[in-house]
Amino acid sequence: MKSSVQSLDSAIEDIEAKFDKVVIESEIFKAKVERETGREVRRLEKELELLNKTLGSSVDIQNTSAEDLRVASTIAIIECLLRTICNGSDDFRYLSYAILFPAVIERVVKGTEEAYFLEEMPSCSDIIVRRGLEYLSWIRTECDTHLTDPDAWAKYSPLISDWWKNDALPLLYGCRDEAWDIDEPLSDLEMISWRDNIADRPMQFPNIYDGYEIYKTNRDAVYKSSGVQNFEVKSFTHNTVY
């Protein structure tokens, strides 16, 4: 009888040990399944996120008109040239805007003159920048104050406008437009208002405002296709050329 009880206890212990082993193995299996399932769920979530981004990007591209991209490319190219020439000289930038706004940007935004659109950086961009830097250097030797000073503006705005109309823009477009002869630069008060009164731009400068809103919306889309990216990389790498 005692032997039978001992045998039964031994069998029960064996069963309990086997049960514990099964429980442990089941917990291990459960953890493994949860881990693998979690990994798969996270992978699918990442794929779904990437797909949503791709679809969103495609929708954005589809919703952007070819006309808007051409406006954005043109302004991107002009802004690239200005950045490289001015290199922090904001006073020269604003005197340049004074003539570029009416002579180029308004015509581009209105879209009535096909020749004003620029879709790629022109091959003469290096020459325009080099001449611009030389001209700005000459201006600095002649003017001993900030160009946005009212007296300096009155004296140098016509000169800077003439440089753009007779040198830079003919190079940029491959010819000179006689319409530039009747284009007058914006006044210092107008450009100061553009600079300082951002909220008033839609009312005071509707075409210019619309153009730059199109540019801001599509800047990333045209940064590479317009050649601006390559030009800026080259200018940064070989800036001693200028």
Sequence and secondary structure as in RCSB ss.txt:
>XXXX:A:sequence
MKSSVQSLDSAIEDIEAKFDKVVIESEIFKAKVERETGREVRRLEKELELLNKTLGSSVDIQNTSAEDLRVASTI
AIIECLLRTICNGSDDFRYLSYAILFPAVIERVVKGTEEAYFLEEMPSCSDIIVRRGLEYLSWIRTECDTHLTDP
DAWAKYSPLISDWWKNDALPLLYGCRDEAWDIDEPLSDLEMISWRDNIADRPMQFPNIYDGYEIYKTNRDAVYKS
SGVQNFEVKSFTHNTVY
>XXXX:A:secstr
 HHHHHHHHHHHHHHHHHHHHHHHHHHHHHHHHHHHHHHHHHHHHHHHHHHHHHHHHHHHHHHS HHHHHHHHHH
HHHHHHHHHHHTT HHHHHHHHHHHIIIIIHHHHHT  GGG   S  TTHHHHHHHHHHHHHHHHHH  S TTSH
HHHHHHHHHHHHHIIIIIHHHHHSS  GGGGG     HHHHHHHHH GGGHHHHSHHHHHHHHHHHHHHHHHHTT
TSHHHHHHHHHHTGGG 
